[in-house]
Amino acid sequence: MKRIRHHARLGAPARSRRGRLFQLWGVGIAASLLVTAASAMGYLESAQSRALDLLLWLQGQRYASDVVIVAIDDDAFESLGRRQPLERAYIARLLRGLQRSGAAVVGLDIALTSPTTPAGDAAVAKAIRAFGQEGVSRVVLTATMPPGRNPLADPAFLRALVRSSDSIPVDDDGVVRRVAFLVPPVVGPPKPALSLATLARMAGMNQEALGKAGGVLPLPTWRSDGGWDMSAGSPFVIRPGELWRINFVGPRGSILTIPSSAVVALGNPGSDIARDNPLRDRIVLVGGTFWESRDFYQTPHGPMSGVEIHANLVHMLATRSFIRPTGWAISLGIQVAVVLVAGIVLLQLRPLAGTIVCLAGSLLVGVPGSYFAFHRGGYWVDFLLPVLVTCLLGLGAEALARRRFRDAFGRYVSQEVMSQVLTEAPSLRGERREVSILFSDLRGFTALAEGMRAEAVAAHLNEYFAAMTAAIFAYRGMVNDFIGDAVMALFGAPLPDPDHAVHAVQSALAMEHALQALNQRWAAAGLPALRMGIGIHTGEVFAGNVGGEQRVKYTVIGDPVNVAARVEGVNKDLGTTILMTEETRRLLGERVSARDCGETHVKGRSCPVRVYEVLAVHPEGGA
């Protein structure tokens, strides 16, 4: 039987640690479910978007070869007299230059909504119609045409066009990160984005075919070795209003940009055009990049012109380089895996240190892992959610540690002192400090208990200890230990208390009065009365946590502890109830009435100890 009990004692710490680990895992899994739900409901959208911005930034600069930008820049705008709308004859010459250069399809990110001169509007309409195939222009326009009798509003001209939307949604923080490839209008059918319409025109689709496709489009792809694959493979499926995250090629300048003035010069019939020029068989987007166009947006890579954003979208569609978010199930699984590891770490370390280690580990593993998955396959494994779960788990670990501390420590101090301990977080590892130590012991209780049933003895002691504890707590004392029917109390630890001596004496008098009240009640119930002795001594001790790895106790160590215990026993010889030493008396001054009982020898001390009987504490001198 002894061996069984021995094994049980050995197993208790292991069970305790296992219980703590399960608690940490439970908190972590609950945090994972909470974070996953918050993410699914969009509450973390802003933070997650910034985490994705980091992955895009880490990709660095890549270069696209399937799409080219022809920019009407500040120099071109200056040469046109800085007038808006832009001169239509200039745009017409630009389109002729693109046609002669062999561009496959042109997306015109320039609104033609305002009429200019009849000759200018007619020239650009003629250039758009001429740049056609099977009666449909290969120039994709945005917005609507000018009203009235205008070449750009002619029904025959409009039937030969593919029109699109240049709308770009902007997030709440002013950054462009997403796109709707099918923009739902106020009335009528959805309108394709400029990028989608341009690539669909590359596949030979006209406006009618785009409308009938219903979001299922056989778009061509750009091969990794260069050139177009018109078989398209699986059709591209898109729903109206559905938002797609933009996988930017890189910062501004990642897509080949040619000044419009160079292309306009190619529109002259006598100009020489190289067969392998960079515009041939490419999708070309034309747009204004001059400052007064005000067509600039903030992106994860910094400011970028609208036409460059559209070019990034064309490249994303043509290369199918979409951002593919992992589903909630995979994300939750990753979070739970992090929780399982973090729980073990937090079990070994203090909550703050463990949380820092776990956060560092989550970032050191999560960011490179997310980058690798994103760079290799476009999979967005959100590293932010495990980091948030780790933070919540750290907070949970701190709360559990505080609760364990409160449960273990709160039995020995009052709620007021417990709250102050938790707030001030004093060092419990150990320090030297001056304290007052109180020992109390019952007189003749052992002999009394021999004639009582064990249950009655326990009930008697419980009522006694409850009253003594209340008296100690009332004066900021700490019940350090119950030793049989004796009580050891500390004043001045774990929290500093400049009035620890007077509080110890006040507590002793309160204990004496409490026992008198108990004796009166017990006498009425036919129970025997109890007597006690109390000894108080003040001195410098080591105060802090003491024990092994599995069990720690806050206590005080030093000669003053032995002196206080021995002084309590002197009450028997002197017939007194409360004795204090000269060291305690010296701190009290005139705040206490006491009778000098002279010097006495106590066991363990070579020098005699002067003791005083405590008679009263003066209220005006109390703390």
N, C-alpha and C positions, 0 to 999 in steps of 0.2 A: 504493500500500500504506500509506503514511503517513496518507493521508486516512481510510482505512478504520479504522486503529487509533485515530485521533482521534475518529471517530464512536463507536467502541466505548467509549472513555473517557467520552464525554458521556452515553452511554446507560446506563452502569453505575449511577449514582445513581438514575436513573428506574426501572431494574429492581429496585434494592434497595427503593425506596419501594413499588413495586407488590407486591413479595414480602411486605413488612411488612403492606400493606393486606390481601392475601389471607390472611395469618396471622391478622390481627385478625378478618376475616370468618369464617374457619374456627372460631376460638374462640367468636365470637358465635353462630354457627349451632348449634354443639355445646351452648352454654349454653341456647339457645332450646329445643332438643330435651329437654334435662335438665329445664328448668323446666316445660315442657308435660307431660312424663311425671310429674313430682312433683305437678303440679296434678291430673292425671287420677287419680292414686292417692290423692288426699286429703291429702297431706302439707302442703299450703299452705292447707287449709280455713280455719283460724283467721284467718290474715292476710287471705285473700280476703274473708272475712265482714266483717272490719273495714273493708276498702276499700269494700265495698258499703254498710256503715253510713254512710260518709262521703257517698256519693251520695244516700242517703235523707235525710240531714241537710241536704244542699245544696238538696233540693227545697223545703225550707221547709214552711209550713203550707198545706194545702189543706182543702177542706171537702166532706164527703159529704152528699148529699141523699136517697139511697135508703134509708138505714137510720137509725134513731133508737134511742138508749139511754134506757131508763127505769131510773134508778139508785136503789136502796135505800141511801141515804147515811147518814152519821152521825146527822143529825137524825132521820131515820125510825127508825133503829135505837134511838136514845134514846127516842123516843116509844113504842116497842114494849117498853120495859123492859129493853133490852139482853139479850134472851133468844134463845138458839138451841136448836133450829131455829126459824126465823122463824114467827110466828103465821100459820096457814093461812088463817084468816078474812081477814086483811089481804091475803094473796096473791090470794084469791078476789075481793075488792073491786077489787084492782088489775087483774085480768084482765077484770072486767066493765067497768071504765073504758076499757080498751083496745078492747074489743069495741064499746062505744058510740061511741068516737072514730073508728071506721072503720079500725083497723089491719088490714093485709092478713094478715100472719102474725106470730106471736110466738114467739121462741126464749127459753125459760125457763132461764136459767143459774143455777138454784137447785135443789139436790138435794132430792128428796122421799123420800129413802130411810128416814128415821126417822119412825115414827108419832108423832102428837101426840094431841090429843083426837079422839074419834070424830066430834064435830060439826065440828071444824075440818077434818079430812081429807075428810069428806063434802062440805063447802062448796067446797073447792078442786077436788075431783073433779067436782062439778056445774058449776063455772065453766069447767073445761077442756072438759067434754062439750058445754056450751052454746055455747062458742066454736068451732063446727064448721061443716062444709060436707059435705053428702052422707054424713053419718054418721061423718066423720073430723074430729077436732079440728084446728083451725088453730094450736094451741099445740104446739110441739115441745119435748119434755122431754129431760133428760139422765139418765144413770145408770139404776138399776133401782128398782123399787117396793118399799115395805116388805113384809115377809112377813106371813103369817097372814091372818085374816079382817079385811080393811081395805078401805075403798072404793077406795083407790089401788092395791090389788093385785087388784081384781076383774077376771076374764078379759075380760068384756065391755068394761070401761073400757080395758084394755090394748090390745084390738083396735082401738079407736078412736084410737089414738095413733101418732105418729111419734116414735121415740126415737133418741137420738144420743149421741155421746161428747163430753165437754168436755175431753178430753185435749189438752194442749199440750206438745210436746217442747221441752226446754230444752237449749241447746248446752253444751259443756263449761265455757265461761266464765260460765255462768249467765244468758245472754241468749236471749230467744225471737226466733228469726229464721225458723223454718220451721214447716210444718204438714203433717200427714198427713190428707188429706181423707177417706180410707178407712182406718180404724184396724183393723189385724188383731188380733183378740182371741186369747186363749189357746185357746178353743174356739169353734166356731160360725162364722157368716159374719162378714165385716168389718162394722164399725159406722161409719156416716157421721159426720163431724164435725158439730158443732152448726150451723156456717155452711152446710155443704153440705145437710144435712137441711132446714134452714129454707128455703133457696132452692128445693129440690126440692118442698117442700110448697107453696110459692108457685106452682109449676107444676102443682099438683093431684095429685102423687104421694103414695101412702100407703106404709106400711111394707113391704107385700108388693111393690109396684112398685119400691121402692128396692132390695130384695133381689134381684129378678129382673133389674134393669138391668145388673148386672155391671160397673159402673163407666162405663157409657155413658149419660149423663143429659142429657135435653133441658131445660136450665135457661133460664129467662127472662133477659133482659138489661135493664138500666136505660139508657134513652136519654139522650143528652147534653142534650136539651132538656127532660128530666123525663118521668116516666111509664114504664110497663113495656111491653116488647115481648115478648109471650108466644110469638111464633113461635120464638124462641130461636136460630134459625139453626143452625149446626153443633153437634151434641151435644158436651157436655163429656166428655172421656175421661180417666179417672183409674184408676190401678192401686193395689191395696191396699198400704199401706206406703210408697207413693211420697211423697217429701218435696218440698214446694214452698216456695220462698222467699217470705216475706210482703212485699208492697209496701204498707207502712204509708201511710195517708193523710197523717199528720203527727204531731206531738207530741200529748200528752194534751189533750183538749178539741177536737180537730178534727172529731169527730162530735157532732152535736147531742145533748145529754144533758138529760133532763127529770127533776126529782126525783119519786120515786114518790108522795109525798104529794099532789102536784098531780093525778096520774092517778087516785089512789084516790078523790079528791073527785068525779071524773067518773063514778064507778060508781054514785052515787046516782041513782035514777030521775028525780028532779026537776031534776037539774043541766042547765044550758044548755051545749051543745057547738057550737062554730062549725063550719060546713061545711068551711072551708079550714084546719082545725087541722093542725099539723105531723105528726100521727100518721096521718092518713088516707092509705090506699093505700101505706103504708110498711111495710117490715119492721121490727119492733121487737124489741130484745133487752132482757130484764129480768135484772138481776143485782145482787149486793151490791157496793157500793163503800165500805162502812163499814170502818174500819180493822181491827176484830176479825174480819172475814171472812177475813183473811190470803190473799185472792185477788188478789195483786199480783205482777207479774213485771217483770223488767228487759228493756227493748227497746232497739233502736238510738236511740229517741227518749227514753229515760229510763223510769222506772217507769210502769207502766200496769196498770189492773185487768183481770182476766180477761175480763169482759164486753166491755170496749172492744177487746181483741184480737180476740174473736170478731166484733165489729162490723166491724173492719177486714177480716177475712176475707170477710164477707158482701159488703162493697163490692168487694173484689177479684174475687170470683166474678161479681157482678152486672154489673160494668163491664168484665170481662175484662181488667183492668189487671194482667196477670201480669208477673213479672220473667222476661225471656227471655234466658237466657245465650247468648252466641255460642258456636259449636262450637269444638272444639280446632283445626280447620284454619284458621279465620279468626284465632283467637288466635295461632297459630303464624305466620301470614302477617304479622300486625302486628308481632310480635317480630322477624322477619327484616328487615322494612322498617326498624325502629328500629336493628337491628344494622348495616345497610348505611350508614345516615347516621352512626351513632356511630363506625363504623370510620374514616370519612373525617375526622371531628373529632379522634379520638384520634391519627390520623397527623400532624396539624398541631400538636398540643399535647402537653405532658408528660402522663404517665398520670393523675396526680392532678388537674391542672387540667382535662384532657379529660373525666375521669369526672364531675367536678362540673358541667361545662357540659352534658354529656349527661344527667345526672340531672335538672338543672334544666329542660332542654328536654323530657324525658320527662314530667315533672310538669306543666309549663306547657301542654303540648299534650295530654297524656293525660287529665288530670282534666277540663278543660273539654270535650274531645271525648267522654269517657265520659258526662259529665253531659248533654250535648246528646242523645246517642243514647238515654240512659235516659229523659230528660224527654220527648222527642218520641215515642218508640215503645216504651218499656219494655225496650229492649235493653241488656243488661248487658255492656259491653265492658270487660273487666277491665284497668284501667290498671296494676295492681300487677305483673303478669307482665313487661311491658316494662321496668318500673323494676328488677325483680330481675335481668333479663337484662343491663341496663345496668351494674348493680353487678358482676355476674360478668364482663362484658366488661372493665370497668375493672380488676378484679383480674387478668384474663388479660393485659391490656396491660402492667400493672406487672410481671407475671412474665416476659413476653416482653422487656421493656426490661431487666430484671435479667439475663436470660439473655444478651442481646446484650452488655450491659456485662461480664458475666462472661467471655464468649467473647473479647471484644476486650481487656479489661484483664487477664484471668487469665493470659494468656501472658507477662506482664511482671512479675508478683509471685507469691509463694508462695501456696498454698491457705490458709494461716493468715492472711496479710495480706489476701487476697481476702475471706475470711469477715468479717474485721474491717471492711474497707471497706464491705461490704454492710450490716453491722450498724450501724456508726456513721454511714454516709452522709455523709462529709466533703464540703465544697464543692469541686467540681472546676471551677467557673467561673473561679477565679483568686484568688490571694492572695499576699501577700509573706510569705516565711518563710525561716528559716535552714536550709540543707541542706548535706550533704557530697556532692560529685560525684566519681565515679570514672570515669576513662577508661583503657581498656587497648587495646593494639595489638600485633599480632604482628610480629616482626622478620624481615625477609627473606622473608616469605611470598609476596610478589608474584613475586620471582625464582624461588622454589621452585615456584610453581604453573605457571610457563611450561613446565616439563618434565613436567607431569602431565596426564593426561586430565581433562576437566571433571568427569566423574562421580567420579573419585578425589578431586579438589579439594573437591567438594561434600561427600563423605563425611567427609573429613578435617575440614572446617570444622564440619560438623554435630556430630561427636563432641566437638570442642573447645568449641563454643558450649554444648552440653548440660552439660559439666562446669563451665564458667564460670557458667552460669545457676544451677546447683545451689549453687555457692559463694556467689553473691550472695543467692539466696533464703534461705540458711541464716542470714543475719544481717539479715533484714527489709529487704533492698534491693529496688529496682525496676529491672528492665532497661528502660531508657528507649528504647534504640535499638541496632540493629546497623548499623554503617557499614562496609561491606566486611568486613574481618577485625577491625574494632575494635568495642569494646563501650562503651556509655555507661550507667552505673548511677547511681541516686539513692538517697540515704539521708536519711530525714526527710520524705519526701513519697511518696504523698499523705497518709499518716497521720503525725501528729507523732511524733517519736522523740527524746527528750532525749539519747540516746546515739548519735546518728547518726554522729558522728566516729569513735568507737571501732568501731562496726559496719562502717564503710567500711574501716578499716584491717584489721580481722579478716577481712573478706571478701577484701581484696587478698591477704593471706597465704594464705587458703584457696585462692584462684585459683592462686597460685604453686605450692602443694603439689599441686593437682589437675593442673596442667600437667606437673609432674615425673613424676606417676604415669602420665600419658598417654604421655610420651616414653619411659618404660621399656617400656610395652606396645608402642608403635610400633616401637621399636628391635628388640624381639624378632621383630616381623613384617617387619623389613627396611624400615620406613618412616622417612623423615627426621624428626629431632627439630625441635621448634619452640621459639622463644624469644619472650618478650613483655616489654613495659614497661607500668607502671601509674602513673598520676598521680592524686593526691587533693587536692582543694581545698574549703575551707568558706567559705560566704558567703551573703548574702541575695539571693534571686532571686524572680522572679515564677513561681509554680507554678500551673498550671491547664490547662484545655482551650484549645487554640489551633487555628485552622483556619477554613475556610469553612462554609457551610451544609450542604454535602454530605459533607464529611470533616473530622473533628475528631480531634486527638491531644492526649493529656496529656503535657506536657513542662515544662521550666524554661527561663526566659529571663533573661539578665543577664550581666554581666562575669565572675562566677565560673565560668560554663560555659567561656568562652574560656580562662581561666587554667588550669583543670583539664586541658583538652585540650593546652595548650602545655607544662604541667609534665610530662605524659606523654612528650612528645618530648624533654625534657631528659635522660631516661634514656640516650639514645644518646650524648650528649656525656660523661656522667659514668660510663658503664658500669655503671649500677645497674638494678635491676628495679622497685622500688617507691619512689616519691618522694611526699612530702606537703609542703604549704606550712606556713608558720609559723602561719597562721590555724587550720589543723587541729591542728597540734602543740600550740598553746596550750590547746585544749579537752581534749586527752588528759592533760595533766599527767604524772604518774608512771606512768600505766598502759601506757606504751609505751617501748621502747628505740629510740633513733634516733641517727643520725650527722648532725651539722650539715654540710651541703654548701655553705654560704655562700649568697651572693646571686647571682642570675642574671637576665639580661634575657630576657623572653619577648615574642614578637611581639604587638602590640596593647596593650602596657602601657608607659607612660613610666617608671614606677618599677620598680626591680628587685624580684624576688620571692625571698625566702629559702626554701630547700627543705631537707628532711631525708630521709635514706634510712631507711626503716622496717626495723628489724632483728627486733623481736619485740614481742608484746603479752603483758603479764604476766597470767596467769589470775586472780590474786586481784584485779586491778584491772579485769577485764573486766565487761561488763554482762550 
